[in-house]
Amino acid sequence: MFPQREHRMTDLSSITTSATAFVASQTAQLTKAAGDAKDSFATALTRAETTIGIKPKAGFTSGPTYEATTLTGQTKAAFNKTIDGTINAAKSALNIKP
């Protein structure tokens, strides 16, 4: 009646190899993207800190350059100037000579 068809076994090794290669490729791409995102965020954060004035541009952590180029330094300089001015005014009012 109906002719018998021969059933062939499918070779799954090529499918498995392709799937493994695909997953490995996707994992590598995700790892690279994560690293790039981390580096990009770190760069953006450093630029923002420098622009805002939280972090010094040239690595100075004290002195005139630090005070001139960072918000922290400018605040410290203004505070010191205010304190020094107040002390000098008090000395002058009390006729205290240095």
ZANU-445672 format. One record per residue: residue number from 1; residue in one letter; x, y, z of N, C-alpha, C in turn. Coordinates in nm, 3 decimals, always signed. Layout:
<nr=NUM | rest=a | n_x=X | n_y=Y | n_z=Z | ca_x=X | ca_y=Y | ca_z=Z | c_x=X | c_y=Y | c_z=Z>
...
# end
This chain:
<nr=1 | rest=m | n_x=+0.081 | n_y=-0.116 | n_z=+0.000 | ca_x=+0.000 | ca_y=+0.000 | ca_z=+0.000 | c_x=+0.087 | c_y=+0.125 | c_z=+0.000>
<nr=2 | rest=f | n_x=+0.127 | n_y=+0.170 | n_z=+0.115 | ca_x=+0.216 | ca_y=+0.287 | ca_z=+0.119 | c_x=+0.360 | c_y=+0.240 | c_z=+0.125>
<nr=3 | rest=p | n_x=+0.444 | n_y=+0.306 | n_z=+0.049 | ca_x=+0.585 | ca_y=+0.264 | ca_z=+0.053 | c_x=+0.648 | c_y=+0.304 | c_z=+0.187>
<nr=4 | rest=q | n_x=+0.730 | n_y=+0.221 | n_z=+0.235 | ca_x=+0.800 | ca_y=+0.248 | ca_z=+0.361 | c_x=+0.911 | c_y=+0.350 | c_z=+0.335>
<nr=5 | rest=r | n_x=+0.913 | n_y=+0.454 | n_z=+0.421 | ca_x=+1.020 | ca_y=+0.552 | ca_z=+0.408 | c_x=+1.128 | c_y=+0.522 | c_z=+0.510>
<nr=6 | rest=e | n_x=+1.246 | n_y=+0.551 | n_z=+0.470 | ca_x=+1.359 | ca_y=+0.527 | ca_z=+0.561 | c_x=+1.377 | c_y=+0.650 | c_z=+0.648>
<nr=7 | rest=h | n_x=+1.381 | n_y=+0.631 | n_z=+0.778 | ca_x=+1.401 | ca_y=+0.741 | ca_z=+0.871 | c_x=+1.549 | c_y=+0.754 | c_z=+0.902>
<nr=8 | rest=r | n_x=+1.599 | n_y=+0.875 | n_z=+0.884 | ca_x=+1.741 | ca_y=+0.898 | ca_z=+0.910 | c_x=+1.757 | c_y=+0.960 | c_z=+1.048>
<nr=9 | rest=m | n_x=+1.864 | n_y=+0.929 | n_z=+1.111 | ca_x=+1.899 | ca_y=+0.990 | ca_z=+1.240 | c_x=+1.960 | c_y=+1.128 | c_z=+1.209>
<nr=10 | rest=t | n_x=+1.916 | n_y=+1.227 | n_z=+1.280 | ca_x=+1.970 | ca_y=+1.361 | ca_z=+1.261 | c_x=+2.096 | c_y=+1.377 | c_z=+1.345>
<nr=11 | rest=d | n_x=+2.195 | n_y=+1.435 | n_z=+1.284 | ca_x=+2.321 | ca_y=+1.460 | ca_z=+1.355 | c_x=+2.305 | c_y=+1.589 | c_z=+1.434>
<nr=12 | rest=l | n_x=+2.297 | n_y=+1.578 | n_z=+1.566 | ca_x=+2.277 | ca_y=+1.695 | ca_z=+1.653 | c_x=+2.407 | c_y=+1.767 | c_z=+1.690>
<nr=13 | rest=s | n_x=+2.518 | n_y=+1.708 | n_z=+1.658 | ca_x=+2.645 | ca_y=+1.769 | ca_z=+1.700 | c_x=+2.666 | c_y=+1.905 | c_z=+1.635>
<nr=14 | rest=s | n_x=+2.626 | n_y=+1.922 | n_z=+1.510 | ca_x=+2.644 | ca_y=+2.051 | ca_z=+1.444 | c_x=+2.552 | c_y=+2.157 | c_z=+1.506>
<nr=15 | rest=i | n_x=+2.432 | n_y=+2.117 | n_z=+1.545 | ca_x=+2.339 | ca_y=+2.209 | ca_z=+1.609 | c_x=+2.391 | c_y=+2.249 | c_z=+1.747>
<nr=16 | rest=t | n_x=+2.441 | n_y=+2.152 | n_z=+1.821 | ca_x=+2.496 | ca_y=+2.178 | ca_z=+1.954 | c_x=+2.617 | c_y=+2.270 | c_z=+1.946>
<nr=17 | rest=t | n_x=+2.704 | n_y=+2.245 | n_z=+1.850 | ca_x=+2.823 | ca_y=+2.328 | ca_z=+1.832 | c_x=+2.784 | c_y=+2.471 | c_z=+1.796>
<nr=18 | rest=s | n_x=+2.688 | n_y=+2.486 | n_z=+1.707 | ca_x=+2.642 | ca_y=+2.620 | ca_z=+1.668 | c_x=+2.580 | c_y=+2.694 | c_z=+1.785>
<nr=19 | rest=a | n_x=+2.499 | n_y=+2.624 | n_z=+1.863 | ca_x=+2.434 | ca_y=+2.687 | ca_z=+1.979 | c_x=+2.539 | c_y=+2.728 | c_z=+2.083>
<nr=20 | rest=t | n_x=+2.637 | n_y=+2.644 | n_z=+2.106 | ca_x=+2.744 | ca_y=+2.676 | ca_z=+2.202 | c_x=+2.823 | c_y=+2.797 | c_z=+2.155>
<nr=21 | rest=a | n_x=+2.855 | n_y=+2.799 | n_z=+2.026 | ca_x=+2.929 | ca_y=+2.913 | ca_z=+1.970 | c_x=+2.848 | c_y=+3.042 | c_z=+1.981>
<nr=22 | rest=f | n_x=+2.718 | n_y=+3.032 | n_z=+1.956 | ca_x=+2.631 | ca_y=+3.150 | ca_z=+1.965 | c_x=+2.626 | c_y=+3.204 | c_z=+2.108>
<nr=23 | rest=v | n_x=+2.606 | n_y=+3.115 | n_z=+2.204 | ca_x=+2.600 | ca_y=+3.156 | ca_z=+2.345 | c_x=+2.733 | c_y=+3.216 | c_z=+2.389>
<nr=24 | rest=a | n_x=+2.844 | n_y=+3.154 | n_z=+2.349 | ca_x=+2.977 | ca_y=+3.205 | ca_z=+2.385 | c_x=+2.999 | c_y=+3.344 | c_z=+2.325>
<nr=25 | rest=s | n_x=+2.957 | n_y=+3.363 | n_z=+2.202 | ca_x=+2.971 | ca_y=+3.493 | ca_z=+2.136 | c_x=+2.888 | c_y=+3.600 | c_z=+2.208>
<nr=26 | rest=q | n_x=+2.765 | n_y=+3.566 | n_z=+2.243 | ca_x=+2.677 | ca_y=+3.661 | ca_z=+2.313 | c_x=+2.734 | c_y=+3.696 | c_z=+2.450>
<nr=27 | rest=t | n_x=+2.787 | n_y=+3.596 | n_z=+2.520 | ca_x=+2.847 | ca_y=+3.619 | ca_z=+2.652 | c_x=+2.967 | c_y=+3.712 | c_z=+2.641>
<nr=28 | rest=a | n_x=+3.052 | n_y=+3.690 | n_z=+2.541 | ca_x=+3.168 | ca_y=+3.775 | ca_z=+2.521 | c_x=+3.127 | c_y=+3.918 | c_z=+2.489>
<nr=29 | rest=q | n_x=+3.024 | n_y=+3.933 | n_z=+2.406 | ca_x=+2.977 | ca_y=+4.067 | ca_z=+2.371 | c_x=+2.918 | c_y=+4.138 | c_z=+2.492>
<nr=30 | rest=l | n_x=+2.844 | n_y=+4.066 | n_z=+2.575 | ca_x=+2.787 | ca_y=+4.126 | ca_z=+2.697 | c_x=+2.896 | c_y=+4.166 | c_z=+2.795>
<nr=31 | rest=t | n_x=+2.998 | n_y=+4.082 | n_z=+2.808 | ca_x=+3.110 | ca_y=+4.113 | ca_z=+2.897 | c_x=+3.182 | c_y=+4.238 | c_z=+2.850>
<nr=32 | rest=k | n_x=+3.205 | n_y=+4.248 | n_z=+2.720 | ca_x=+3.270 | ca_y=+4.367 | ca_z=+2.663 | c_x=+3.183 | c_y=+4.491 | c_z=+2.684>
<nr=33 | rest=a | n_x=+3.054 | n_y=+4.478 | n_z=+2.660 | ca_x=+2.963 | ca_y=+4.592 | ca_z=+2.678 | c_x=+2.959 | c_y=+4.637 | c_z=+2.823>
<nr=34 | rest=a | n_x=+2.962 | n_y=+4.542 | n_z=+2.916 | ca_x=+2.962 | ca_y=+4.577 | ca_z=+3.058 | c_x=+3.090 | c_y=+4.650 | c_z=+3.095>
<nr=35 | rest=g | n_x=+3.202 | n_y=+4.604 | n_z=+3.044 | ca_x=+3.331 | ca_y=+4.671 | ca_z=+3.069 | c_x=+3.334 | c_y=+4.811 | c_z=+3.010>
<nr=36 | rest=d | n_x=+3.283 | n_y=+4.824 | n_z=+2.887 | ca_x=+3.278 | ca_y=+4.956 | ca_z=+2.824 | c_x=+3.188 | c_y=+5.051 | c_z=+2.901>
<nr=37 | rest=a | n_x=+3.074 | n_y=+5.001 | n_z=+2.948 | ca_x=+2.981 | ca_y=+5.085 | ca_z=+3.025 | c_x=+3.046 | c_y=+5.130 | c_z=+3.155>
<nr=38 | rest=k | n_x=+3.116 | n_y=+5.039 | n_z=+3.221 | ca_x=+3.184 | ca_y=+5.072 | ca_z=+3.346 | c_x=+3.290 | c_y=+5.179 | c_z=+3.323>
<nr=39 | rest=d | n_x=+3.371 | n_y=+5.161 | n_z=+3.218 | ca_x=+3.475 | ca_y=+5.260 | ca_z=+3.186 | c_x=+3.413 | c_y=+5.394 | c_z=+3.150>
<nr=40 | rest=s | n_x=+3.306 | n_y=+5.390 | n_z=+3.073 | ca_x=+3.239 | ca_y=+5.512 | ca_z=+3.031 | c_x=+3.182 | c_y=+5.587 | c_z=+3.152>
<nr=41 | rest=f | n_x=+3.122 | n_y=+5.513 | n_z=+3.244 | ca_x=+3.066 | ca_y=+5.574 | ca_z=+3.364 | c_x=+3.176 | c_y=+5.636 | c_z=+3.449>
<nr=42 | rest=a | n_x=+3.287 | n_y=+5.564 | n_z=+3.464 | ca_x=+3.399 | ca_y=+5.615 | ca_z=+3.544 | c_x=+3.455 | c_y=+5.743 | c_z=+3.483>
<nr=43 | rest=t | n_x=+3.467 | n_y=+5.746 | n_z=+3.351 | ca_x=+3.516 | ca_y=+5.865 | ca_z=+3.283 | c_x=+3.419 | c_y=+5.982 | c_z=+3.300>
<nr=44 | rest=a | n_x=+3.291 | n_y=+5.955 | n_z=+3.284 | ca_x=+3.190 | ca_y=+6.061 | ca_z=+3.300 | c_x=+3.189 | c_y=+6.114 | c_z=+3.443>
<nr=45 | rest=l | n_x=+3.202 | n_y=+6.024 | n_z=+3.541 | ca_x=+3.204 | ca_y=+6.065 | ca_z=+3.681 | c_x=+3.325 | c_y=+6.153 | c_z=+3.711>
<nr=46 | rest=t | n_x=+3.441 | n_y=+6.113 | n_z=+3.661 | ca_x=+3.563 | ca_y=+6.193 | ca_z=+3.681 | c_x=+3.548 | c_y=+6.330 | c_z=+3.618>
<nr=47 | rest=r | n_x=+3.494 | n_y=+6.334 | n_z=+3.497 | ca_x=+3.473 | ca_y=+6.464 | ca_z=+3.429 | c_x=+3.376 | c_y=+6.551 | c_z=+3.508>
<nr=48 | rest=a | n_x=+3.269 | n_y=+6.491 | n_z=+3.557 | ca_x=+3.171 | ca_y=+6.567 | ca_z=+3.635 | c_x=+3.232 | c_y=+6.619 | c_z=+3.763>
<nr=49 | rest=e | n_x=+3.308 | n_y=+6.536 | n_z=+3.833 | ca_x=+3.372 | ca_y=+6.579 | ca_z=+3.958 | c_x=+3.468 | c_y=+6.694 | c_z=+3.934>
<nr=50 | rest=t | n_x=+3.544 | n_y=+6.687 | n_z=+3.824 | ca_x=+3.639 | ca_y=+6.794 | ca_z=+3.791 | c_x=+3.566 | c_y=+6.920 | c_z=+3.749>
<nr=51 | rest=t | n_x=+3.460 | n_y=+6.906 | n_z=+3.668 | ca_x=+3.385 | ca_y=+7.022 | ca_z=+3.621 | c_x=+3.315 | c_y=+7.092 | c_z=+3.735>
<nr=52 | rest=i | n_x=+3.253 | n_y=+7.016 | n_z=+3.823 | ca_x=+3.183 | ca_y=+7.074 | ca_z=+3.937 | c_x=+3.281 | c_y=+7.135 | c_z=+4.036>
<nr=53 | rest=g | n_x=+3.399 | n_y=+7.077 | n_z=+4.042 | ca_x=+3.499 | ca_y=+7.130 | ca_z=+4.133 | c_x=+3.519 | c_y=+7.046 | c_z=+4.257>
<nr=54 | rest=i | n_x=+3.467 | n_y=+6.926 | n_z=+4.257 | ca_x=+3.484 | ca_y=+6.839 | ca_z=+4.372 | c_x=+3.624 | c_y=+6.777 | c_z=+4.370>
<nr=55 | rest=k | n_x=+3.672 | n_y=+6.747 | n_z=+4.250 | ca_x=+3.800 | ca_y=+6.680 | ca_z=+4.233 | c_x=+3.896 | c_y=+6.775 | c_z=+4.162>
<nr=56 | rest=p | n_x=+4.021 | n_y=+6.785 | n_z=+4.210 | ca_x=+4.116 | ca_y=+6.876 | ca_z=+4.144 | c_x=+4.154 | c_y=+6.826 | c_z=+4.005>
<nr=57 | rest=k | n_x=+4.183 | n_y=+6.920 | n_z=+3.915 | ca_x=+4.220 | ca_y=+6.886 | ca_z=+3.778 | c_x=+4.361 | c_y=+6.829 | c_z=+3.770>
<nr=58 | rest=a | n_x=+4.452 | n_y=+6.882 | n_z=+3.850 | ca_x=+4.592 | ca_y=+6.846 | ca_z=+3.834 | c_x=+4.646 | c_y=+6.758 | c_z=+3.947>
<nr=59 | rest=g | n_x=+4.561 | n_y=+6.705 | n_z=+4.032 | ca_x=+4.608 | ca_y=+6.619 | ca_z=+4.137 | c_x=+4.648 | c_y=+6.692 | c_z=+4.265>
<nr=60 | rest=f | n_x=+4.633 | n_y=+6.824 | n_z=+4.268 | ca_x=+4.666 | ca_y=+6.899 | ca_z=+4.388 | c_x=+4.558 | c_y=+6.877 | c_z=+4.494>
<nr=61 | rest=t | n_x=+4.599 | n_y=+6.865 | n_z=+4.618 | ca_x=+4.502 | ca_y=+6.848 | ca_z=+4.726 | c_x=+4.514 | c_y=+6.959 | c_z=+4.830>
<nr=62 | rest=s | n_x=+4.601 | n_y=+7.055 | n_z=+4.806 | ca_x=+4.611 | ca_y=+7.173 | ca_z=+4.893 | c_x=+4.691 | c_y=+7.279 | c_z=+4.819>
<nr=63 | rest=g | n_x=+4.690 | n_y=+7.397 | n_z=+4.875 | ca_x=+4.766 | ca_y=+7.506 | ca_z=+4.814 | c_x=+4.683 | c_y=+7.591 | c_z=+4.722>
<nr=64 | rest=p | n_x=+4.746 | n_y=+7.692 | n_z=+4.661 | ca_x=+4.672 | ca_y=+7.789 | ca_z=+4.578 | c_x=+4.605 | c_y=+7.726 | c_z=+4.456>
<nr=65 | rest=t | n_x=+4.669 | n_y=+7.628 | n_z=+4.393 | ca_x=+4.606 | ca_y=+7.566 | ca_z=+4.275 | c_x=+4.481 | c_y=+7.491 | c_z=+4.316>
<nr=66 | rest=y | n_x=+4.488 | n_y=+7.418 | n_z=+4.424 | ca_x=+4.372 | ca_y=+7.344 | ca_z=+4.474 | c_x=+4.261 | c_y=+7.441 | c_z=+4.510>
<nr=67 | rest=e | n_x=+4.297 | n_y=+7.548 | n_z=+4.580 | ca_x=+4.196 | ca_y=+7.645 | ca_z=+4.622 | c_x=+4.133 | c_y=+7.718 | c_z=+4.503>
<nr=68 | rest=a | n_x=+4.210 | n_y=+7.736 | n_z=+4.397 | ca_x=+4.158 | ca_y=+7.807 | ca_z=+4.280 | c_x=+4.075 | c_y=+7.719 | c_z=+4.189>
<nr=69 | rest=t | n_x=+4.098 | n_y=+7.587 | n_z=+4.189 | ca_x=+4.035 | ca_y=+7.502 | ca_z=+4.088 | c_x=+3.929 | c_y=+7.407 | c_z=+4.141>
<nr=70 | rest=t | n_x=+3.907 | n_y=+7.403 | n_z=+4.271 | ca_x=+3.803 | ca_y=+7.311 | ca_z=+4.322 | c_x=+3.705 | c_y=+7.385 | c_z=+4.411>
<nr=71 | rest=l | n_x=+3.585 | n_y=+7.338 | n_z=+4.413 | ca_x=+3.482 | ca_y=+7.395 | ca_z=+4.499 | c_x=+3.521 | c_y=+7.381 | c_z=+4.646>
<nr=72 | rest=t | n_x=+3.575 | n_y=+7.264 | n_z=+4.679 | ca_x=+3.619 | ca_y=+7.241 | ca_z=+4.817 | c_x=+3.729 | c_y=+7.338 | c_z=+4.855>
<nr=73 | rest=g | n_x=+3.825 | n_y=+7.356 | n_z=+4.765 | ca_x=+3.935 | ca_y=+7.448 | ca_z=+4.791 | c_x=+3.887 | c_y=+7.591 | c_z=+4.802>
<nr=74 | rest=q | n_x=+3.796 | n_y=+7.631 | n_z=+4.716 | ca_x=+3.742 | ca_y=+7.768 | ca_z=+4.720 | c_x=+3.665 | c_y=+7.792 | c_z=+4.850>
<nr=75 | rest=t | n_x=+3.590 | n_y=+7.691 | n_z=+4.891 | ca_x=+3.515 | ca_y=+7.703 | ca_z=+5.018 | c_x=+3.611 | c_y=+7.715 | c_z=+5.135>
<nr=76 | rest=k | n_x=+3.714 | n_y=+7.633 | n_z=+5.135 | ca_x=+3.814 | ca_y=+7.638 | ca_z=+5.242 | c_x=+3.884 | c_y=+7.775 | c_z=+5.244>
<nr=77 | rest=a | n_x=+3.921 | n_y=+7.825 | n_z=+5.127 | ca_x=+3.989 | ca_y=+7.955 | ca_z=+5.119 | c_x=+3.898 | c_y=+8.067 | c_z=+5.169>
<nr=78 | rest=a | n_x=+3.770 | n_y=+8.062 | n_z=+5.130 | ca_x=+3.675 | ca_y=+8.164 | ca_z=+5.175 | c_x=+3.655 | c_y=+8.157 | c_z=+5.326>
<nr=79 | rest=f | n_x=+3.645 | n_y=+8.036 | n_z=+5.378 | ca_x=+3.629 | ca_y=+8.017 | ca_z=+5.522 | c_x=+3.750 | c_y=+8.072 | c_z=+5.597>
<nr=80 | rest=n | n_x=+3.869 | n_y=+8.035 | n_z=+5.549 | ca_x=+3.992 | ca_y=+8.083 | ca_z=+5.614 | c_x=+4.002 | c_y=+8.235 | c_z=+5.607>
<nr=81 | rest=k | n_x=+3.964 | n_y=+8.291 | n_z=+5.492 | ca_x=+3.969 | ca_y=+8.436 | ca_z=+5.476 | c_x=+3.873 | c_y=+8.503 | c_z=+5.574>
<nr=82 | rest=t | n_x=+3.754 | n_y=+8.447 | n_z=+5.589 | ca_x=+3.654 | ca_y=+8.501 | ca_z=+5.683 | c_x=+3.705 | c_y=+8.492 | c_z=+5.826>
<nr=83 | rest=i | n_x=+3.761 | n_y=+8.379 | n_z=+5.863 | ca_x=+3.813 | ca_y=+8.361 | ca_z=+5.999 | c_x=+3.929 | c_y=+8.457 | c_z=+6.025>
<nr=84 | rest=d | n_x=+4.022 | n_y=+8.464 | n_z=+5.927 | ca_x=+4.137 | ca_y=+8.554 | ca_z=+5.943 | c_x=+4.090 | c_y=+8.699 | c_z=+5.952>
<nr=85 | rest=g | n_x=+3.991 | n_y=+8.734 | n_z=+5.871 | ca_x=+3.939 | ca_y=+8.870 | ca_z=+5.875 | c_x=+3.873 | c_y=+8.901 | c_z=+6.009>
<nr=86 | rest=t | n_x=+3.802 | n_y=+8.808 | n_z=+6.062 | ca_x=+3.737 | ca_y=+8.826 | ca_z=+6.192 | c_x=+3.840 | c_y=+8.840 | c_z=+6.303>
<nr=87 | rest=i | n_x=+3.940 | n_y=+8.756 | n_z=+6.300 | ca_x=+4.047 | ca_y=+8.764 | ca_z=+6.402 | c_x=+4.121 | c_y=+8.896 | c_z=+6.391>
<nr=88 | rest=n | n_x=+4.153 | n_y=+8.936 | n_z=+6.269 | ca_x=+4.225 | ca_y=+9.063 | ca_z=+6.250 | c_x=+4.140 | c_y=+9.182 | c_z=+6.295>
<nr=89 | rest=a | n_x=+4.009 | n_y=+9.174 | n_z=+6.268 | ca_x=+3.921 | ca_y=+9.283 | ca_z=+6.312 | c_x=+3.915 | c_y=+9.290 | c_z=+6.465>
<nr=90 | rest=a | n_x=+3.912 | n_y=+9.173 | n_z=+6.528 | ca_x=+3.909 | ca_y=+9.170 | ca_z=+6.676 | c_x=+4.040 | c_y=+9.223 | c_z=+6.732>
<nr=91 | rest=k | n_x=+4.153 | n_y=+9.185 | n_z=+6.672 | ca_x=+4.283 | ca_y=+9.235 | ca_z=+6.717 | c_x=+4.290 | c_y=+9.387 | c_z=+6.702>
<nr=92 | rest=s | n_x=+4.240 | n_y=+9.435 | n_z=+6.591 | ca_x=+4.243 | ca_y=+9.579 | ca_z=+6.565 | c_x=+4.155 | c_y=+9.653 | c_z=+6.666>
<nr=93 | rest=a | n_x=+4.037 | n_y=+9.598 | n_z=+6.693 | ca_x=+3.945 | ca_y=+9.663 | ca_z=+6.787 | c_x=+4.003 | c_y=+9.664 | c_z=+6.928>
<nr=94 | rest=l | n_x=+4.078 | n_y=+9.561 | n_z=+6.961 | ca_x=+4.137 | ca_y=+9.551 | ca_z=+7.096 | c_x=+4.279 | c_y=+9.608 | c_z=+7.101>
<nr=95 | rest=n | n_x=+4.325 | n_y=+9.666 | n_z=+6.989 | ca_x=+4.461 | ca_y=+9.722 | ca_z=+6.979 | c_x=+4.569 | c_y=+9.620 | c_z=+7.013>
<nr=96 | rest=i | n_x=+4.552 | n_y=+9.499 | n_z=+6.963 | ca_x=+4.652 | ca_y=+9.393 | ca_z=+6.983 | c_x=+4.746 | c_y=+9.395 | c_z=+6.865>
<nr=97 | rest=k | n_x=+4.875 | n_y=+9.406 | n_z=+6.891 | ca_x=+4.976 | ca_y=+9.407 | ca_z=+6.784 | c_x=+5.030 | c_y=+9.265 | c_z=+6.768>
<nr=98 | rest=p | n_x=+5.061 | n_y=+9.226 | n_z=+6.644 | ca_x=+5.115 | ca_y=+9.091 | ca_z=+6.623 | c_x=+5.256 | c_y=+9.074 | c_z=+6.679>
# end
